[in-house]
């Protein structure tokens, strides 16, 4: 066996899990009417089917004052029990265990949703939610304690195998523990003993409600990573005291708070396994099973963590959103078949933060497992000859899916390698992991019966002569040629030219950013790393305007500023001009309407949008039996829609 530690059983309280892989708690926005839904049953069930030893649900809210998001499950209502039973029965058929996470978000709630005051230890607003909470009175603490107990009973009656109480990055319990958020002068504040009093009440009430024969643990913030907050040394002591209480059976870990949310949900700019030292530090102090989570996205790293004794259980969240069958593939030694998460955060965290249903850039079936999950693909009734033009993500997915349905597929691309625009995107600073998308899909194309023709320009005449039954055009998009007046002048380049080293740039560069995303920011950082002096001009309120939901806003701005990049926001650029070495930018402030001119610059780089490459598609309209276009050839968007459309058309034709 390749991974003997990862696939060894573990006793957690009264429960034995078959392996050391836990699908970690995260919001899905799939609940319906604040009750568990069928979509959640299939969603969690797919990860159980894929081999995870343990599933931990998203946070379940225990009290009416806790409503951070509109689609949380209200576990304090007994109406949740029938839905829970369906979920737990479904998961158990795959020999996986499932725990429920109970939580009260405290200051990180949203009174505009609950229409109630937000409750917290002290009237300290959360840095993100910013709502001033009501300082909980002793009777409020007692009420929340009772609700924790009531909720725990519903969980046990719903068939769950255990409970995890959220003491992590978004929780009332952590706010009591931390001197950063607990300024109380009564028995619930001040000393560590006092700050632990309310959290211990919550644990004790849950333990009494479910009994000693039911597994109970907590998810603890291992380090708040903010001055004045909890650090690892303090958390080690807290964990030791919780263990000494004899009330809990395991210690799951998270990191940071909403002061530094980019660390809670680290993007590809965050190192793989970045929380391992914290787990190891807690593991040194306690004997209870310790869970380690944080960009552990492959079984090799997971095995090393377990073999070294740094943790007892490996939490995989985004890794199993991306590939629910990672555990099964690893157990069977099918490493090339694993679809590795790239931590782009665009489909998961980026969608949840915008109150949308959970998704994944690389896994279109997320939240649609009933219709699109493993085992739902059927063979086509009629085998067809399918030609796909364009070997980017859209084309590769269409080819893979159509081939699996039994069609005879040919994939053509003018480039020498599959990957499309991803090949260029991965050259941006810190974006090399984006190329894993190509690796993931190319390995599947290589194993399939798809005929791949590279370095070949598909022409209308050739495609018509070939007489394929279906033609799918996935030719993508290109940078706009003339997005602003004067853009056809000298020393003006687009992002693609820069990243492909096709631009002869001077030392002083202006990057005009109408993107707000990584296309602009990763290019600016690419230039700064070459020693260029870069000024970014944007019409948005700030540079990196689209990176907030993916948790890249803070770290991207920090890196750019540290590398000397300057920011000029609020400017609508209307014209670029001048000769090389004396380029100018003219525009007006979108609020004051005052015109200005910037420069001189040696060169200008444009991140001002894409335009479809649809000439081939238009030339084929009405001339082939079935014609489709997908991805950027329809409209320039992000890679998630290219994959979505490739997957969808591939399984439908």
GIKA-V705951 format. One record per residue. N is the residue number from 0. RES is the residue in one letter. SS is DSSP state (alpha for helix, beta for strand, coil for the rest). BURIAL is + if it has 9 or more other C-alpha atoms within 8 Angstrom, else -. Layout:
BEGIN
n=N res=RES ss=SS burial=BURIAL
n=N res=RES ss=SS burial=BURIAL
END
This chain:
BEGIN
n=0 res=X ss=coil burial=-
n=1 res=X ss=coil burial=-
n=2 res=X ss=coil burial=+
n=3 res=X ss=coil burial=-
n=4 res=X ss=coil burial=+
n=5 res=X ss=coil burial=+
n=6 res=X ss=coil burial=+
n=7 res=X ss=coil burial=+
n=8 res=X ss=coil burial=+
n=9 res=X ss=beta burial=+
n=10 res=X ss=beta burial=-
n=11 res=X ss=beta burial=+
n=12 res=X ss=coil burial=+
n=13 res=X ss=coil burial=-
n=14 res=X ss=beta burial=+
n=15 res=X ss=beta burial=+
n=16 res=X ss=beta burial=+
n=17 res=X ss=coil burial=+
n=18 res=X ss=coil burial=+
n=19 res=X ss=coil burial=+
n=20 res=X ss=beta burial=+
n=21 res=X ss=beta burial=+
n=22 res=X ss=beta burial=+
n=23 res=X ss=coil burial=+
n=24 res=X ss=coil burial=+
n=25 res=X ss=coil burial=-
n=26 res=X ss=coil burial=-
n=27 res=X ss=coil burial=+
n=28 res=X ss=coil burial=+
n=29 res=X ss=coil burial=+
n=30 res=X ss=coil burial=+
n=31 res=X ss=beta burial=-
n=32 res=X ss=coil burial=-
n=33 res=X ss=coil burial=+
n=34 res=X ss=beta burial=+
n=35 res=X ss=coil burial=+
n=36 res=X ss=coil burial=+
n=37 res=X ss=alpha burial=-
n=38 res=X ss=alpha burial=+
n=39 res=X ss=alpha burial=+
n=40 res=X ss=alpha burial=+
n=41 res=X ss=alpha burial=+
n=42 res=X ss=alpha burial=+
n=43 res=X ss=alpha burial=+
n=44 res=X ss=alpha burial=+
n=45 res=X ss=alpha burial=+
n=46 res=X ss=alpha burial=+
n=47 res=X ss=alpha burial=+
n=48 res=X ss=alpha burial=+
n=49 res=X ss=coil burial=+
n=50 res=X ss=coil burial=+
n=51 res=X ss=coil burial=+
n=52 res=X ss=coil burial=+
n=53 res=X ss=beta burial=+
n=54 res=X ss=beta burial=+
n=55 res=X ss=beta burial=+
n=56 res=X ss=beta burial=+
n=57 res=X ss=beta burial=+
n=58 res=X ss=beta burial=+
n=59 res=X ss=beta burial=+
n=60 res=X ss=beta burial=+
n=61 res=X ss=coil burial=+
n=62 res=X ss=coil burial=+
n=63 res=X ss=coil burial=+
n=64 res=X ss=coil burial=+
n=65 res=X ss=coil burial=+
n=66 res=X ss=coil burial=+
n=67 res=X ss=coil burial=+
n=68 res=X ss=coil burial=+
n=69 res=X ss=coil burial=-
n=70 res=X ss=coil burial=+
n=71 res=X ss=coil burial=+
n=72 res=X ss=beta burial=+
n=73 res=X ss=beta burial=+
n=74 res=X ss=coil burial=+
n=75 res=X ss=coil burial=+
n=76 res=X ss=coil burial=-
n=77 res=X ss=coil burial=-
n=78 res=X ss=coil burial=-
n=79 res=X ss=alpha burial=+
n=80 res=X ss=alpha burial=+
n=81 res=X ss=alpha burial=-
n=82 res=X ss=alpha burial=+
n=83 res=X ss=alpha burial=+
n=84 res=X ss=alpha burial=+
n=85 res=X ss=alpha burial=+
n=86 res=X ss=alpha burial=+
n=87 res=X ss=alpha burial=+
n=88 res=X ss=alpha burial=+
n=89 res=X ss=alpha burial=+
n=90 res=X ss=alpha burial=+
n=91 res=X ss=alpha burial=+
n=92 res=X ss=coil burial=-
n=93 res=X ss=coil burial=+
n=94 res=X ss=coil burial=+
n=95 res=X ss=coil burial=+
n=96 res=X ss=beta burial=+
n=97 res=X ss=beta burial=+
n=98 res=X ss=beta burial=+
n=99 res=X ss=beta burial=+
n=100 res=X ss=beta burial=+
n=101 res=X ss=beta burial=+
n=102 res=X ss=beta burial=+
n=103 res=X ss=coil burial=+
n=104 res=X ss=coil burial=+
n=105 res=X ss=alpha burial=+
n=106 res=X ss=alpha burial=+
n=107 res=X ss=alpha burial=+
n=108 res=X ss=coil burial=+
n=109 res=X ss=coil burial=+
n=110 res=X ss=alpha burial=+
n=111 res=X ss=alpha burial=-
n=112 res=X ss=alpha burial=+
n=113 res=X ss=alpha burial=+
n=114 res=X ss=coil burial=-
n=115 res=X ss=coil burial=-
n=116 res=X ss=coil burial=-
n=117 res=X ss=coil burial=+
n=118 res=X ss=beta burial=+
n=119 res=X ss=beta burial=+
n=120 res=X ss=coil burial=+
n=121 res=X ss=coil burial=+
n=122 res=X ss=coil burial=+
n=123 res=X ss=coil burial=+
n=124 res=X ss=coil burial=+
n=125 res=X ss=coil burial=+
n=126 res=X ss=coil burial=-
n=127 res=X ss=coil burial=-
n=128 res=X ss=coil burial=+
n=129 res=X ss=coil burial=-
n=130 res=X ss=coil burial=+
n=131 res=X ss=coil burial=+
n=132 res=X ss=coil burial=+
n=133 res=X ss=beta burial=+
n=134 res=X ss=beta burial=+
n=135 res=X ss=coil burial=+
n=136 res=X ss=coil burial=-
n=137 res=X ss=alpha burial=-
n=138 res=X ss=alpha burial=-
n=139 res=X ss=alpha burial=-
n=140 res=X ss=alpha burial=+
n=141 res=X ss=alpha burial=-
n=142 res=X ss=alpha burial=-
n=143 res=X ss=alpha burial=+
n=144 res=X ss=alpha burial=+
n=145 res=X ss=alpha burial=+
n=146 res=X ss=alpha burial=+
n=147 res=X ss=alpha burial=+
n=148 res=X ss=alpha burial=+
n=149 res=X ss=alpha burial=+
n=150 res=X ss=alpha burial=+
n=151 res=X ss=alpha burial=+
n=152 res=X ss=alpha burial=+
n=153 res=X ss=alpha burial=+
n=154 res=X ss=alpha burial=+
n=155 res=X ss=alpha burial=+
n=156 res=X ss=alpha burial=+
n=157 res=X ss=coil burial=+
n=158 res=X ss=coil burial=+
n=159 res=X ss=coil burial=+
n=160 res=X ss=coil burial=+
n=161 res=X ss=beta burial=+
n=162 res=X ss=beta burial=+
n=163 res=X ss=beta burial=+
n=164 res=X ss=beta burial=+
n=165 res=X ss=beta burial=+
n=166 res=X ss=beta burial=+
n=167 res=X ss=coil burial=+
n=168 res=X ss=coil burial=+
n=169 res=X ss=coil burial=+
n=170 res=X ss=coil burial=+
n=171 res=X ss=alpha burial=+
n=172 res=X ss=alpha burial=+
n=173 res=X ss=alpha burial=+
n=174 res=X ss=alpha burial=+
n=175 res=X ss=alpha burial=+
n=176 res=X ss=alpha burial=+
n=177 res=X ss=coil burial=+
n=178 res=X ss=coil burial=+
n=179 res=X ss=coil burial=+
n=180 res=X ss=coil burial=+
n=181 res=X ss=coil burial=+
n=182 res=X ss=coil burial=+
n=183 res=X ss=coil burial=+
n=184 res=X ss=coil burial=-
n=185 res=X ss=coil burial=-
n=186 res=X ss=coil burial=-
n=187 res=X ss=coil burial=+
n=188 res=X ss=coil burial=+
n=189 res=X ss=coil burial=+
n=190 res=X ss=coil burial=-
n=191 res=X ss=alpha burial=-
n=192 res=X ss=alpha burial=-
n=193 res=X ss=alpha burial=+
n=194 res=X ss=alpha burial=+
n=195 res=X ss=alpha burial=+
n=196 res=X ss=alpha burial=+
n=197 res=X ss=alpha burial=+
n=198 res=X ss=alpha burial=+
n=199 res=X ss=alpha burial=+
n=200 res=X ss=alpha burial=+
n=201 res=X ss=alpha burial=+
n=202 res=X ss=alpha burial=+
n=203 res=X ss=alpha burial=+
n=204 res=X ss=alpha burial=+
n=205 res=X ss=alpha burial=+
n=206 res=X ss=alpha burial=+
n=207 res=X ss=alpha burial=+
n=208 res=X ss=alpha burial=+
n=209 res=X ss=alpha burial=+
n=210 res=X ss=coil burial=-
n=211 res=X ss=coil burial=-
n=212 res=X ss=coil burial=-
n=213 res=X ss=coil burial=+
n=214 res=X ss=beta burial=+
n=215 res=X ss=beta burial=+
n=216 res=X ss=beta burial=+
n=217 res=X ss=beta burial=+
n=218 res=X ss=beta burial=+
n=219 res=X ss=beta burial=+
n=220 res=X ss=beta burial=+
n=221 res=X ss=coil burial=+
n=222 res=X ss=coil burial=+
n=223 res=X ss=coil burial=+
n=224 res=X ss=coil burial=+
n=225 res=X ss=coil burial=+
n=226 res=X ss=coil burial=-
n=227 res=X ss=coil burial=-
n=228 res=X ss=coil burial=+
n=229 res=X ss=coil burial=+
n=230 res=X ss=coil burial=+
n=231 res=X ss=alpha burial=+
n=232 res=X ss=alpha burial=-
n=233 res=X ss=alpha burial=-
n=234 res=X ss=alpha burial=+
n=235 res=X ss=alpha burial=+
n=236 res=X ss=alpha burial=+
n=237 res=X ss=alpha burial=-
n=238 res=X ss=alpha burial=+
n=239 res=X ss=alpha burial=+
n=240 res=X ss=alpha burial=-
n=241 res=X ss=alpha burial=+
n=242 res=X ss=alpha burial=+
n=243 res=X ss=alpha burial=-
n=244 res=X ss=coil burial=-
n=245 res=X ss=coil burial=-
n=246 res=X ss=coil burial=+
n=247 res=X ss=coil burial=+
n=248 res=X ss=coil burial=+
n=249 res=X ss=beta burial=+
n=250 res=X ss=beta burial=+
n=251 res=X ss=beta burial=+
n=252 res=X ss=beta burial=+
n=253 res=X ss=beta burial=+
n=254 res=X ss=coil burial=+
n=255 res=X ss=coil burial=+
n=256 res=X ss=coil burial=+
n=257 res=X ss=alpha burial=+
n=258 res=X ss=alpha burial=-
n=259 res=X ss=alpha burial=+
n=260 res=X ss=alpha burial=+
n=261 res=X ss=alpha burial=+
n=262 res=X ss=alpha burial=+
n=263 res=X ss=alpha burial=+
n=264 res=X ss=coil burial=+
n=265 res=X ss=coil burial=+
n=266 res=X ss=coil burial=+
n=267 res=X ss=coil burial=+
n=268 res=X ss=coil burial=-
n=269 res=X ss=coil burial=-
n=270 res=X ss=coil burial=-
n=271 res=X ss=coil burial=-
n=272 res=X ss=coil burial=+
n=273 res=X ss=coil burial=+
n=274 res=X ss=coil burial=+
n=275 res=X ss=alpha burial=+
n=276 res=X ss=alpha burial=-
n=277 res=X ss=alpha burial=+
n=278 res=X ss=alpha burial=+
n=279 res=X ss=alpha burial=+
n=280 res=X ss=alpha burial=+
n=281 res=X ss=alpha burial=+
n=282 res=X ss=alpha burial=+
n=283 res=X ss=alpha burial=-
n=284 res=X ss=alpha burial=+
n=285 res=X ss=coil burial=+
n=286 res=X ss=coil burial=-
n=287 res=X ss=coil burial=-
n=288 res=X ss=beta burial=+
n=289 res=X ss=beta burial=+
n=290 res=X ss=beta burial=+
n=291 res=X ss=beta burial=+
n=292 res=X ss=beta burial=+
n=293 res=X ss=coil burial=+
n=294 res=X ss=coil burial=+
n=295 res=X ss=coil burial=+
n=296 res=X ss=coil burial=+
n=297 res=X ss=coil burial=-
n=298 res=X ss=alpha burial=+
n=299 res=X ss=alpha burial=-
n=300 res=X ss=alpha burial=+
n=301 res=X ss=alpha burial=+
n=302 res=X ss=alpha burial=+
n=303 res=X ss=alpha burial=-
n=304 res=X ss=alpha burial=+
n=305 res=X ss=alpha burial=+
n=306 res=X ss=alpha burial=-
n=307 res=X ss=coil burial=-
n=308 res=X ss=coil burial=-
n=309 res=X ss=coil burial=+
n=310 res=X ss=coil burial=+
n=311 res=X ss=coil burial=+
n=312 res=X ss=beta burial=+
n=313 res=X ss=beta burial=+
n=314 res=X ss=beta burial=+
n=315 res=X ss=beta burial=+
n=316 res=X ss=coil burial=+
n=317 res=X ss=alpha burial=+
n=318 res=X ss=alpha burial=+
n=319 res=X ss=alpha burial=+
n=320 res=X ss=alpha burial=+
n=321 res=X ss=alpha burial=+
n=322 res=X ss=coil burial=+
n=323 res=X ss=coil burial=+
n=324 res=X ss=coil burial=+
n=325 res=X ss=alpha burial=+
n=326 res=X ss=alpha burial=+
n=327 res=X ss=alpha burial=+
n=328 res=X ss=alpha burial=+
n=329 res=X ss=alpha burial=+
n=330 res=X ss=alpha burial=+
n=331 res=X ss=coil burial=-
n=332 res=X ss=coil burial=-
n=333 res=X ss=coil burial=+
n=334 res=X ss=alpha burial=-
n=335 res=X ss=alpha burial=-
n=336 res=X ss=alpha burial=+
n=337 res=X ss=coil burial=+
n=338 res=X ss=coil burial=+
n=339 res=X ss=coil burial=+
n=340 res=X ss=coil burial=+
n=341 res=X ss=coil burial=+
n=342 res=X ss=coil burial=+
n=343 res=X ss=coil burial=+
n=344 res=X ss=coil burial=+
n=345 res=X ss=coil burial=+
n=346 res=X ss=coil burial=+
n=347 res=X ss=coil burial=+
n=348 res=X ss=alpha burial=+
n=349 res=X ss=alpha burial=+
n=350 res=X ss=alpha burial=+
n=351 res=X ss=alpha burial=+
n=352 res=X ss=coil burial=-
n=353 res=X ss=coil burial=-
n=354 res=X ss=coil burial=+
n=355 res=X ss=coil burial=-
n=356 res=X ss=coil burial=+
n=357 res=X ss=coil burial=+
n=358 res=X ss=coil burial=+
n=359 res=X ss=coil burial=+
n=360 res=X ss=coil burial=+
n=361 res=X ss=coil burial=+
n=362 res=X ss=coil burial=+
n=363 res=X ss=coil burial=+
n=364 res=X ss=coil burial=+
n=365 res=X ss=coil burial=+
n=366 res=X ss=coil burial=+
n=367 res=X ss=coil burial=+
n=368 res=X ss=alpha burial=+
n=369 res=X ss=alpha burial=-
n=370 res=X ss=alpha burial=-
n=371 res=X ss=alpha burial=+
n=372 res=X ss=coil burial=+
n=373 res=X ss=coil burial=-
n=374 res=X ss=coil burial=-
n=375 res=X ss=coil burial=-
n=376 res=X ss=coil burial=-
n=377 res=X ss=coil burial=-
n=378 res=X ss=coil burial=-
n=379 res=X ss=coil burial=+
n=380 res=X ss=coil burial=-
n=381 res=X ss=coil burial=-
n=382 res=X ss=coil burial=-
n=383 res=X ss=coil burial=+
n=384 res=X ss=beta burial=+
n=385 res=X ss=beta burial=+
n=386 res=X ss=beta burial=+
n=387 res=X ss=beta burial=+
n=388 res=X ss=beta burial=+
n=389 res=X ss=coil burial=+
n=390 res=X ss=coil burial=+
n=391 res=X ss=coil burial=+
n=392 res=X ss=alpha burial=+
n=393 res=X ss=alpha burial=+
n=394 res=X ss=alpha burial=+
n=395 res=X ss=alpha burial=+
n=396 res=X ss=alpha burial=+
n=397 res=X ss=alpha burial=+
n=398 res=X ss=alpha burial=+
n=399 res=X ss=alpha burial=+
n=400 res=X ss=alpha burial=+
n=401 res=X ss=alpha burial=+
n=402 res=X ss=alpha burial=+
n=403 res=X ss=alpha burial=-
n=404 res=X ss=coil burial=+
n=405 res=X ss=coil burial=+
n=406 res=X ss=coil burial=+
n=407 res=X ss=beta burial=+
n=408 res=X ss=beta burial=+
n=409 res=X ss=beta burial=+
n=410 res=X ss=beta burial=+
n=411 res=X ss=beta burial=+
n=412 res=X ss=beta burial=+
n=413 res=X ss=coil burial=+
n=414 res=X ss=coil burial=+
n=415 res=X ss=coil burial=-
n=416 res=X ss=coil burial=-
n=417 res=X ss=coil burial=+
n=418 res=X ss=coil burial=+
n=419 res=X ss=coil burial=+
n=420 res=X ss=coil burial=-
n=421 res=X ss=alpha burial=+
n=422 res=X ss=alpha burial=+
n=423 res=X ss=alpha burial=+
n=424 res=X ss=alpha burial=+
n=425 res=X ss=coil burial=+
n=426 res=X ss=coil burial=+
n=427 res=X ss=coil burial=+
n=428 res=X ss=coil burial=+
n=429 res=X ss=coil burial=+
n=430 res=X ss=coil burial=+
n=431 res=X ss=alpha burial=+
n=432 res=X ss=alpha burial=+
n=433 res=X ss=alpha burial=+
n=434 res=X ss=alpha burial=+
n=435 res=X ss=alpha burial=+
n=436 res=X ss=alpha burial=+
n=437 res=X ss=alpha burial=+
n=438 res=X ss=alpha burial=-
n=439 res=X ss=alpha burial=+
n=440 res=X ss=alpha burial=+
n=441 res=X ss=alpha burial=+
n=442 res=X ss=alpha burial=+
n=443 res=X ss=alpha burial=+
n=444 res=X ss=alpha burial=+
n=445 res=X ss=alpha burial=-
n=446 res=X ss=alpha burial=-
n=447 res=X ss=coil burial=-
n=448 res=X ss=coil burial=+
n=449 res=X ss=coil burial=+
n=450 res=X ss=beta burial=-
n=451 res=X ss=beta burial=-
n=452 res=X ss=beta burial=+
n=453 res=X ss=beta burial=+
n=454 res=X ss=coil burial=+
n=455 res=X ss=coil burial=+
n=456 res=X ss=coil burial=-
n=457 res=X ss=coil burial=+
n=458 res=X ss=coil burial=-
n=459 res=X ss=alpha burial=+
n=460 res=X ss=alpha burial=-
n=461 res=X ss=alpha burial=-
n=462 res=X ss=alpha burial=+
n=463 res=X ss=alpha burial=+
n=464 res=X ss=alpha burial=-
n=465 res=X ss=alpha burial=-
n=466 res=X ss=coil burial=-
n=467 res=X ss=coil burial=+
n=468 res=X ss=coil burial=+
n=469 res=X ss=beta burial=+
n=470 res=X ss=beta burial=+
n=471 res=X ss=beta burial=+
n=472 res=X ss=beta burial=+
n=473 res=X ss=coil burial=+
n=474 res=X ss=coil burial=+
n=475 res=X ss=coil burial=+
n=476 res=X ss=beta burial=+
n=477 res=X ss=beta burial=-
n=478 res=X ss=beta burial=+
n=479 res=X ss=coil burial=+
n=480 res=X ss=coil burial=-
n=481 res=X ss=coil burial=-
n=482 res=X ss=coil burial=-
n=483 res=X ss=coil burial=+
n=484 res=X ss=beta burial=+
n=485 res=X ss=coil burial=+
n=486 res=X ss=coil burial=+
n=487 res=X ss=coil burial=-
n=488 res=X ss=coil burial=+
n=489 res=X ss=coil burial=-
n=490 res=X ss=coil burial=+
n=491 res=X ss=beta burial=+
n=492 res=X ss=beta burial=+
n=493 res=X ss=beta burial=+
n=494 res=X ss=alpha burial=+
n=495 res=X ss=alpha burial=-
n=496 res=X ss=alpha burial=+
n=497 res=X ss=alpha burial=+
n=498 res=X ss=alpha burial=+
n=499 res=X ss=coil burial=+
n=500 res=X ss=coil burial=-
n=501 res=X ss=coil burial=-
n=502 res=X ss=coil burial=-
n=503 res=X ss=coil burial=-
n=504 res=X ss=coil burial=-
n=505 res=X ss=coil burial=+
n=506 res=X ss=coil burial=+
n=507 res=X ss=beta burial=+
n=508 res=X ss=beta burial=+
n=509 res=X ss=beta burial=+
n=510 res=X ss=beta burial=+
n=511 res=X ss=beta burial=+
n=512 res=X ss=beta burial=+
n=513 res=X ss=coil burial=+
n=514 res=X ss=coil burial=+
n=515 res=X ss=coil burial=+
n=516 res=X ss=coil burial=+
n=517 res=X ss=alpha burial=+
n=518 res=X ss=alpha burial=+
n=519 res=X ss=alpha burial=+
n=520 res=X ss=alpha burial=+
n=521 res=X ss=alpha burial=+
n=522 res=X ss=alpha burial=+
n=523 res=X ss=alpha burial=+
n=524 res=X ss=alpha burial=+
n=525 res=X ss=alpha burial=+
n=526 res=X ss=alpha burial=+
n=527 res=X ss=alpha burial=+
n=528 res=X ss=alpha burial=-
n=529 res=X ss=coil burial=-
n=530 res=X ss=coil burial=-
n=531 res=X ss=coil burial=+
n=532 res=X ss=beta burial=+
n=533 res=X ss=beta burial=+
n=534 res=X ss=beta burial=+
n=535 res=X ss=beta burial=+
n=536 res=X ss=beta burial=+
n=537 res=X ss=beta burial=+
n=538 res=X ss=coil burial=+
n=539 res=X ss=coil burial=+
n=540 res=X ss=coil burial=-
n=541 res=X ss=coil burial=+
n=542 res=X ss=coil burial=+
n=543 res=X ss=coil burial=+
n=544 res=X ss=coil burial=+
n=545 res=X ss=coil burial=+
n=546 res=X ss=coil burial=+
n=547 res=X ss=coil burial=+
n=548 res=X ss=coil burial=+
n=549 res=X ss=coil burial=+
n=550 res=X ss=coil burial=+
n=551 res=X ss=coil burial=+
n=552 res=X ss=alpha burial=+
n=553 res=X ss=alpha burial=+
n=554 res=X ss=alpha burial=-
n=555 res=X ss=alpha burial=+
n=556 res=X ss=alpha burial=+
n=557 res=X ss=alpha burial=-
n=558 res=X ss=alpha burial=+
n=559 res=X ss=alpha burial=+
n=560 res=X ss=alpha burial=+
n=561 res=X ss=alpha burial=-
n=562 res=X ss=coil burial=+
n=563 res=X ss=coil burial=+
n=564 res=X ss=coil burial=+
n=565 res=X ss=beta burial=-
n=566 res=X ss=beta burial=+
n=567 res=X ss=beta burial=+
n=568 res=X ss=coil burial=+
n=569 res=X ss=coil burial=+
n=570 res=X ss=beta burial=+
n=571 res=X ss=beta burial=+
n=572 res=X ss=beta burial=+
n=573 res=X ss=beta burial=+
n=574 res=X ss=beta burial=+
n=575 res=X ss=beta burial=+
n=576 res=X ss=beta burial=+
n=577 res=X ss=coil burial=-
n=578 res=X ss=coil burial=+
n=579 res=X ss=coil burial=+
n=580 res=X ss=coil burial=+
n=581 res=X ss=coil burial=+
n=582 res=X ss=beta burial=+
n=583 res=X ss=beta burial=+
n=584 res=X ss=beta burial=+
n=585 res=X ss=beta burial=+
n=586 res=X ss=beta burial=+
n=587 res=X ss=beta burial=+
n=588 res=X ss=beta burial=+
n=589 res=X ss=coil burial=+
n=590 res=X ss=coil burial=-
n=591 res=X ss=coil burial=-
n=592 res=X ss=coil burial=-
n=593 res=X ss=coil burial=-
n=594 res=X ss=beta burial=-
n=595 res=X ss=beta burial=-
n=596 res=X ss=beta burial=-
n=597 res=X ss=beta burial=-
n=598 res=X ss=beta burial=-
n=599 res=X ss=beta burial=-
n=600 res=X ss=beta burial=+
n=601 res=X ss=coil burial=+
n=602 res=X ss=beta burial=+
n=603 res=X ss=beta burial=+
n=604 res=X ss=beta burial=+
n=605 res=X ss=beta burial=+
n=606 res=X ss=beta burial=+
n=607 res=X ss=coil burial=+
n=608 res=X ss=coil burial=+
n=609 res=X ss=beta burial=+
n=610 res=X ss=beta burial=+
n=611 res=X ss=beta burial=+
n=612 res=X ss=coil burial=+
n=613 res=X ss=coil burial=+
n=614 res=X ss=alpha burial=-
n=615 res=X ss=alpha burial=+
n=616 res=X ss=alpha burial=+
n=617 res=X ss=alpha burial=-
n=618 res=X ss=alpha burial=-
n=619 res=X ss=alpha burial=+
n=620 res=X ss=coil burial=-
n=621 res=X ss=coil burial=-
n=622 res=X ss=coil burial=-
n=623 res=X ss=coil burial=+
n=624 res=X ss=coil burial=-
n=625 res=X ss=beta burial=-
n=626 res=X ss=beta burial=+
n=627 res=X ss=beta burial=+
n=628 res=X ss=beta burial=+
n=629 res=X ss=coil burial=+
n=630 res=X ss=alpha burial=+
n=631 res=X ss=alpha burial=+
n=632 res=X ss=alpha burial=+
n=633 res=X ss=coil burial=+
n=634 res=X ss=coil burial=+
n=635 res=X ss=coil burial=+
n=636 res=X ss=coil burial=-
n=637 res=X ss=coil burial=-
n=638 res=X ss=alpha burial=+
n=639 res=X ss=alpha burial=+
n=640 res=X ss=alpha burial=+
n=641 res=X ss=alpha burial=+
n=642 res=X ss=alpha burial=+
n=643 res=X ss=alpha burial=+
n=644 res=X ss=alpha burial=+
n=645 res=X ss=alpha burial=+
n=646 res=X ss=alpha burial=+
n=647 res=X ss=alpha burial=+
n=648 res=X ss=alpha burial=+
n=649 res=X ss=alpha burial=+
n=650 res=X ss=alpha burial=+
n=651 res=X ss=alpha burial=-
n=652 res=X ss=coil burial=-
END
